[in-house]
């Protein structure tokens, strides 16, 4: 289990980017990753989701394509 700081360091992105990813792709994340008003904890599965998002993220990301990739496992 990891924290948001771990994700920011791993991907070299800021808090806003992690928040955007968490919001846009919340259906693919664990309850502990999307909980409000508590410290979010990210599972290994969550990290794999973020790995895929990061891999396909660009200046004008194709959200639907990322969702299709996540749906395909």
N, CA, C and O of each residue as an XYZ file, in Angstrom:
292
protein
N       0.845     -1.178      0.000
C       0.000      0.000      0.000
C       0.894      1.246      0.000
O       1.908      1.319      0.693
N       0.470      2.212     -0.805
C       1.285      3.408     -0.982
C       0.444      4.673     -0.791
O      -0.786      4.623     -0.766
N       1.136      5.805     -0.656
C       0.477      7.089     -0.476
C       0.523      7.909     -1.765
O       1.180      7.531     -2.735
N      -0.178      9.021     -1.755
C      -0.176      9.901     -2.918
C       1.220     10.449     -3.206
O       1.591     10.635     -4.365
N       1.976     10.701     -2.172
C       3.346     11.183     -2.365
C       4.155     10.184     -3.200
O       4.924     10.577     -4.077
N       3.976      8.910     -2.924
C       4.640      7.867     -3.708
C       4.267      7.997     -5.185
O       5.134      7.930     -6.056
N       2.971      8.183     -5.463
C       2.517      8.313     -6.855
C       3.106      9.552     -7.524
O       3.560      9.483     -8.666
N       3.099     10.662     -6.835
C       3.662     11.901     -7.413
C       5.128     11.705     -7.755
O       5.577     12.129     -8.820
N       5.873     11.073     -6.873
C       7.290     10.823     -7.133
C       7.493      9.813     -8.252
O       8.371      9.990     -9.097
N       6.694      8.762     -8.265
C       6.832      7.709     -9.273
C       6.609      8.248    -10.692
O       7.324      7.890    -11.628
N       5.597      9.119    -10.826
C       5.230      9.606    -12.152
C       5.728     11.016    -12.448
O       5.591     11.494    -13.574
N       6.295     11.676    -11.469
C       6.796     13.031    -11.677
C       5.702     14.021    -12.020
O       5.889     14.906    -12.855
N       4.549     13.863    -11.364
C       3.416     14.757    -11.613
C       3.009     15.444    -10.315
O       3.435     15.054     -9.229
N       2.178     16.472    -10.449
C       1.749     17.214     -9.262
C       0.446     16.651     -8.689
O      -0.163     15.747     -9.259
N       0.047     17.197     -7.574
C      -1.153     16.738     -6.864
C      -2.406     16.884     -7.731
O      -3.292     16.031     -7.693
N      -2.477     17.975     -8.518
C      -3.648     18.193     -9.374
C      -3.797     17.093    -10.417
O      -4.913     16.672    -10.720
N      -2.692     16.633    -10.962
C      -2.743     15.564    -11.962
C      -3.234     14.268    -11.340
O      -4.068     13.577    -11.923
N      -2.728     13.936    -10.167
C      -3.193     12.724     -9.477
C      -4.682     12.845     -9.174
O      -5.429     11.881     -9.342
N      -5.116     14.011     -8.734
C      -6.539     14.229     -8.447
C      -7.384     14.069     -9.699
O      -8.459     13.472     -9.646
N      -6.917     14.592    -10.823
C      -7.638     14.465    -12.086
C      -7.742     12.996    -12.483
O      -8.815     12.531    -12.868
N      -6.640     12.268    -12.392
C      -6.653     10.846    -12.728
C      -7.617     10.094    -11.815
O      -8.395      9.254    -12.268
N      -7.553     10.408    -10.523
C      -8.413      9.726     -9.554
C      -9.889     10.003     -9.867
O     -10.720      9.099     -9.778
N     -10.211     11.231    -10.226
C     -11.588     11.599    -10.548
C     -12.048     10.930    -11.842
O     -13.109     10.306    -11.877
N     -11.266     11.057    -12.886
C     -11.652     10.553    -14.211
C     -11.734      9.030    -14.274
O     -12.525      8.477    -15.038
N     -10.922      8.363    -13.478
C     -10.832      6.905    -13.566
C     -11.179      6.221    -12.241
O     -10.674      5.138    -11.948
N     -12.034      6.850    -11.452
C     -12.353      6.345    -10.113
C     -12.967      4.946    -10.131
O     -12.789      4.184     -9.181
N     -13.682      4.603    -11.192
C     -14.326      3.278    -11.234
C     -13.304      2.142    -11.269
O     -13.651      0.993    -10.996
N     -12.071      2.445    -11.596
C     -11.014      1.426    -11.686
C     -10.158      1.345    -10.418
O      -9.252      0.517    -10.326
N     -10.451      2.207     -9.448
C      -9.630      2.302     -8.243
C     -10.332      1.696     -7.036
O     -11.558      1.579     -7.008
N      -9.549      1.319     -6.053
C     -10.085      0.736     -4.822
C     -10.778      1.807     -3.984
O     -10.508      2.996     -4.153
N     -11.667      1.395     -3.083
C     -12.321      2.365     -2.192
C     -11.330      3.200     -1.381
O     -11.580      4.377     -1.120
N     -10.206      2.596     -0.981
C      -9.227      3.338     -0.175
C      -8.509      4.412     -0.986
O      -7.933      5.339     -0.418
N      -8.542      4.289     -2.310
C      -7.889      5.280     -3.171
C      -8.782      6.483     -3.442
O      -8.287      7.566     -3.759
N     -10.086      6.302     -3.322
C     -11.005      7.393     -3.669
C     -11.770      7.948     -2.474
O     -12.614      8.831     -2.631
N     -11.480      7.437     -1.284
C     -12.184      7.916     -0.096
C     -11.920      9.397      0.139
O     -10.846      9.907     -0.177
N     -12.902     10.068      0.689
C     -12.779     11.499      0.974
C     -12.551     11.704      2.460
O     -12.947     10.884      3.288
N     -11.909     12.806      2.776
C     -11.683     13.226      4.163
C     -10.833     12.251      4.974
O     -10.862     12.284      6.205
N     -10.087     11.396      4.310
C      -9.151     10.498      4.978
C      -7.905     10.410      4.111
O      -7.926     10.774      2.935
N      -6.839      9.931      4.691
C      -5.625      9.713      3.908
C      -5.889      8.579      2.928
O      -6.275      7.477      3.318
N      -5.677      8.867      1.668
C      -5.895      7.852      0.647
C      -4.716      6.879      0.626
O      -3.554      7.278      0.703
N      -5.045      5.615      0.521
C      -4.045      4.556      0.437
C      -4.266      3.837     -0.883
O      -5.389      3.468     -1.224
N      -3.176      3.644     -1.620
C      -3.248      3.039     -2.945
C      -2.702      1.617     -2.908
O      -1.598      1.363     -2.427
N      -3.505      0.705     -3.428
C      -3.115     -0.703     -3.471
C      -2.224     -0.956     -4.690
O      -2.021     -0.071     -5.522
N      -1.704     -2.168     -4.777
C      -0.902     -2.561     -5.935
C      -1.739     -2.481     -7.209
O      -1.240     -2.086     -8.263
N      -2.985     -2.850     -7.110
C      -3.896     -2.767     -8.256
C      -4.091     -1.307     -8.694
O      -4.100     -1.010     -9.888
N      -4.243     -0.412     -7.735
C      -4.370      1.019     -8.041
C      -3.124      1.523     -8.772
O      -3.221      2.286     -9.733
N      -1.986      1.100     -8.316
C      -0.731      1.542     -8.925
C      -0.647      1.053    -10.367
O      -0.161      1.773    -11.239
N      -1.115     -0.159    -10.620
C      -1.141     -0.655    -12.003
C      -2.077      0.183    -12.873
O      -1.777      0.442    -14.039
N      -3.203      0.604    -12.310
C      -4.124      1.491    -13.040
C      -3.415      2.799    -13.372
O      -3.466      3.264    -14.511
N      -2.759      3.388    -12.385
C      -2.038      4.646    -12.623
C      -0.889      4.457    -13.611
O      -0.594      5.362    -14.392
N      -0.244      3.304    -13.586
C       0.817      3.014    -14.565
C       0.266      3.111    -15.991
O       0.879      3.726    -16.864
N      -0.893      2.497    -16.211
C      -1.482      2.522    -17.542
C      -1.911      3.939    -17.924
O      -1.672      4.379    -19.049
N      -2.544      4.651    -16.994
C      -2.954      6.034    -17.264
C      -1.738      6.866    -17.651
O      -1.767      7.604    -18.636
N      -0.682      6.742    -16.878
C       0.537      7.508    -17.147
C       1.108      7.173    -18.528
O       1.558      8.058    -19.256
N       1.084      5.901    -18.871
C       1.644      5.464    -20.148
C       0.921      6.106    -21.334
O       1.549      6.410    -22.349
N      -0.382      6.312    -21.214
C      -1.178      6.851    -22.326
C      -1.549      8.323    -22.153
O      -2.271      8.878    -22.981
N      -1.065      8.957    -21.093
C      -1.384     10.356    -20.830
C      -0.582     11.246    -21.764
O       0.598     10.998    -22.011
N      -1.220     12.272    -22.276
C      -0.563     13.245    -23.142
C      -1.207     14.593    -22.910
O      -2.119     14.713    -22.092
N      -0.738     15.631    -23.631
C      -1.256     16.983    -23.419
C      -2.771     17.048    -23.594
O      -3.452     17.729    -22.827
N      -3.292     16.366    -24.569
C      -4.739     16.269    -24.793
C      -5.128     14.797    -24.734
O      -5.299     14.155    -25.770
N      -5.268     14.267    -23.531
C      -5.466     12.823    -23.392
C      -6.785     12.353    -23.985
O      -7.789     13.065    -23.958
N      -6.759     11.155    -24.513
C      -7.941     10.496    -25.035
C      -8.506      9.641    -23.898
O      -8.142      8.475    -23.745
N      -9.397     10.234    -23.109
C      -9.941      9.557    -21.935
C     -10.623      8.246    -22.302
O     -10.476      7.240    -21.607
N     -11.367      8.269    -23.395
C     -12.093      7.068    -23.801
C     -11.127      5.932    -24.137
O     -11.373      4.782    -23.772
N     -10.051      6.241    -24.816
C      -9.058      5.216    -25.143
C      -8.435      4.640    -23.875
O      -8.225      3.431    -23.778
N      -8.143      5.492    -22.916
C      -7.577      5.002    -21.649
C      -8.584      4.091    -20.949
O      -8.209      3.048    -20.414
N      -9.856      4.479    -20.952
C     -10.886      3.636    -20.337
C     -10.979      2.288    -21.049
O     -11.114      1.250    -20.400
N     -10.908      2.300    -22.370
C     -10.959      1.049    -23.133
C      -9.778      0.156    -22.736
O      -9.937     -1.051    -22.555
N      -8.612      0.753    -22.605
C      -7.432     -0.023    -22.199
C      -7.624     -0.598    -20.797
O      -7.286     -1.755    -20.545
N      -8.166      0.209    -19.887
C      -8.390     -0.271    -18.532
C      -9.448     -1.374    -18.510
O      -9.317     -2.349    -17.769
N     -10.481     -1.221    -19.312
C     -11.536     -2.248    -19.376
C     -11.013     -3.565    -19.922
O     -11.497     -4.635    -19.552
N     -10.036     -3.488    -20.793
C      -9.501     -4.709    -21.402
C      -8.525     -5.447    -20.478
O      -8.078     -6.556    -20.773
N      -8.214     -4.803    -19.361
C      -7.351     -5.451    -18.387
C      -5.915     -5.246    -18.691
O      -5.053     -5.734    -17.959
